Amino acid sequence: LCISQSPGENTKDSDIDLFVVTNAFQEIEKIIKNSSKGKIIQLIARTPLKYIEMEKTDPIFYAEIERGIVLWEAKDES
């Protein structure tokens, strides 16, 4: 889960780009819809496999995601 706002361009009307790596798309959409509090949230979700593939299939977008701020990261409990 990471978030992106253009550096130095954030205003009260700015939207928030939220990138989520998940297999639970519908649950994430529901959570975002119910908690946006008036902010426009642009949700982009990918499965873990699609996220890994992005480094080769869409390297520019992948680099932008990697520059974003990680809000939450699951811990590997294995």
C-alpha positions in Angstrom: 0.0 0.0 0.0 1.6 3.3 -1.0 0.4 6.8 -1.7 1.4 9.5 -4.1 0.8 13.2 -4.3 2.8 15.3 -6.7 5.6 17.0 -4.8 4.9 20.6 -4.0 1.6 20.5 -5.8 -0.8 19.3 -3.1 -3.8 21.6 -2.5 -7.1 21.0 -0.6 -8.6 19.9 -3.9 -5.8 17.5 -4.9 -6.7 13.8 -5.3 -4.8 11.0 -3.7 -3.3 8.2 -5.8 -3.4 5.0 -3.8 -1.6 1.9 -5.1 -2.5 -1.4 -3.4 -1.0 -4.9 -3.9 -3.8 -7.3 -3.0 -5.8 -10.3 -4.1 -8.9 -8.7 -2.3 -9.9 -6.0 -4.8 -13.5 -5.7 -3.8 -12.8 -5.4 -0.1 -10.2 -2.7 -0.7 -12.6 -0.8 -3.0 -15.3 -0.9 -0.3 -12.9 0.3 2.4 -11.7 3.2 0.3 -15.2 4.2 -0.7 -16.4 4.2 2.9 -13.4 6.1 4.3 -12.6 8.8 1.7 -14.0 11.7 3.8 -14.5 14.0 0.8 -11.0 13.4 -0.7 -10.9 12.0 -4.2 -9.0 8.8 -4.0 -7.7 7.2 -7.2 -7.3 3.5 -6.4 -5.0 1.4 -8.5 -4.8 -2.2 -7.4 -2.7 -5.1 -8.7 -2.2 -8.7 -7.6 1.2 -9.5 -6.1 2.2 -11.3 -9.3 1.2 -8.4 -11.5 3.1 -6.0 -9.3 6.3 -8.1 -9.7 5.7 -8.2 -13.5 5.3 -4.4 -13.6 9.1 -3.9 -13.2 9.5 -5.3 -16.7 6.1 -4.6 -18.4 5.7 -1.0 -17.2 9.1 0.2 -15.7 8.2 3.9 -15.7 5.0 3.3 -13.6 6.8 0.8 -11.5 9.5 3.4 -10.7 6.8 5.9 -9.7 5.2 3.4 -7.3 8.6 2.7 -5.8 9.1 6.4 -5.2 5.8 6.6 -3.3 5.3 6.6 0.4 4.6 3.1 1.9 1.7 3.5 4.3 1.4 -0.1 5.4 3.3 -3.3 4.5 2.3 -6.8 5.5 4.9 -8.7 7.5 6.0 -12.2 6.2 5.1 -14.4 9.1 6.7 -17.6 7.7 
